[in-house]
């Protein structure tokens, strides 16, 4: 093969290699861009899902707290009613005891006066 043809073939091969490299670089950039966009979509979706889960858990926690609060209030009311009843029972006994002591004092006074 004559030298000019060899040089022409080399030049054609270099140009072809340059085009292949340029196309490969362009394809790589496109793929990288697509991968970044996909990663952004995945992150956004994961963030939305995490927010939904957090909101769901927060609602559950609030419902649980409300339930516990109501239970504590109910128990407190029951205990208050028991204490009030005990106090009423003690008042009656205290009044009876006071009357008994008063009667004893009056009787003792009456016996000493006679």
C-alpha positions as CSV (number, residue, x, y, z in Angstrom):
1,X,0.0,0.0,0.0
2,X,1.4,3.3,-0.9
3,X,2.3,5.7,1.7
4,X,-0.3,8.4,1.0
5,X,-3.0,5.7,1.3
6,X,-1.6,4.5,4.6
7,X,-1.6,8.0,5.9
8,X,-5.1,8.5,4.7
9,X,-6.2,5.3,6.4
10,X,-4.5,6.4,9.6
11,X,-6.2,9.8,9.4
12,X,-9.6,8.2,8.8
13,X,-9.0,5.8,11.7
14,X,-8.1,8.6,14.0
15,X,-11.1,10.6,13.0
16,X,-13.3,7.6,13.5
17,X,-11.7,7.0,16.9
18,X,-12.3,10.7,17.8
19,X,-16.0,10.4,16.8
20,X,-16.3,7.1,18.8
21,X,-14.7,8.8,21.8
22,X,-16.9,11.9,21.5
23,X,-20.0,9.8,21.2
24,X,-18.9,7.7,24.2
25,X,-18.3,10.8,26.2
26,X,-21.7,12.2,25.2
27,X,-23.4,8.9,26.0
28,X,-21.6,8.8,29.4
29,X,-22.7,12.4,30.2
30,X,-26.3,11.6,29.2
31,X,-26.3,8.4,31.3
32,X,-24.7,10.3,34.2
33,X,-27.4,13.0,33.9
34,X,-30.1,10.4,33.8
35,X,-28.6,8.7,36.8
36,X,-28.6,11.9,38.7
37,X,-32.2,12.7,37.8
38,X,-33.2,9.2,38.8
39,X,-31.3,9.5,42.1
40,X,-33.1,12.8,42.7
41,X,-36.4,11.2,42.0
42,X,-35.6,8.3,44.3
43,X,-34.4,10.7,47.1
44,X,-37.6,12.8,46.7
45,X,-39.8,9.7,46.8
46,X,-37.9,8.3,49.8
47,X,-38.3,11.7,51.6
48,X,-42.0,11.8,50.8
49,X,-42.4,8.2,52.1
50,X,-40.4,9.0,55.2
51,X,-42.6,12.1,55.8
52,X,-45.8,10.0,55.4
53,X,-44.5,7.4,57.8
54,X,-43.5,10.0,60.3
55,X,-46.9,11.6,60.0
56,X,-48.6,8.3,60.5
57,X,-46.5,7.4,63.5
58,X,-47.2,10.9,65.0
59,X,-50.9,10.3,64.5
60,X,-50.6,6.9,66.2
61,X,-48.6,8.4,69.0
62,X,-51.1,11.2,69.5
63,X,-54.0,8.7,69.5
64,X,-52.1,6.6,72.1
65,X,-51.5,9.6,74.2
66,X,-55.1,10.7,74.0
67,X,-56.2,7.2,75.0
68,X,-53.7,7.2,77.9
69,X,-54.9,10.6,79.0
70,X,-58.5,9.6,79.0
71,X,-57.6,6.5,80.9
72,X,-55.7,8.6,83.5
73,X,-58.6,11.0,83.8
74,X,-61.1,8.2,84.3
75,X,-58.9,6.6,86.9
76,X,-58.5,9.9,88.6
77,X,-62.2,10.5,88.7
78,X,-62.8,7.1,90.1
79,X,-60.2,7.6,92.8
80,X,-61.6,11.1,93.6
81,X,-65.1,9.6,94.0
82,X,-63.7,6.9,96.3
83,X,-61.9,9.5,98.4
84,X,-65.0,11.7,98.5
85,X,-67.1,8.7,99.7
86,X,-64.4,7.8,102.3
87,X,-64.4,11.4,103.5
88,X,-68.3,11.4,103.7
89,X,-68.1,8.2,105.7
90,X,-65.5,9.6,108.0
91,X,-67.5,12.8,108.5
92,X,-70.5,10.8,109.7
93,X,-68.3,8.8,112.0
94,X,-66.6,12.0,113.2
95,X,-69.9,13.6,113.9
96,X,-71.1,10.5,115.8
97,X,-67.8,10.5,117.8
98,X,-68.1,14.2,118.5
99,X,-71.7,13.7,119.7
100,X,-70.7,10.8,121.9
101,X,-67.9,12.8,123.4
102,X,-70.3,15.8,123.9
103,X,-72.8,13.5,125.6
104,X,-70.1,12.0,127.8
105,X,-68.9,15.5,128.7
106,X,-72.5,16.6,129.5
107,X,-73.1,13.5,131.4
108,X,-69.8,13.9,133.3
109,X,-70.7,17.4,134.0
110,X,-74.1,16.4,135.2
111,X,-72.7,13.8,137.5
112,X,-70.2,16.2,139.0
113,X,-72.9,18.9,139.5
114,X,-75.2,16.7,141.4
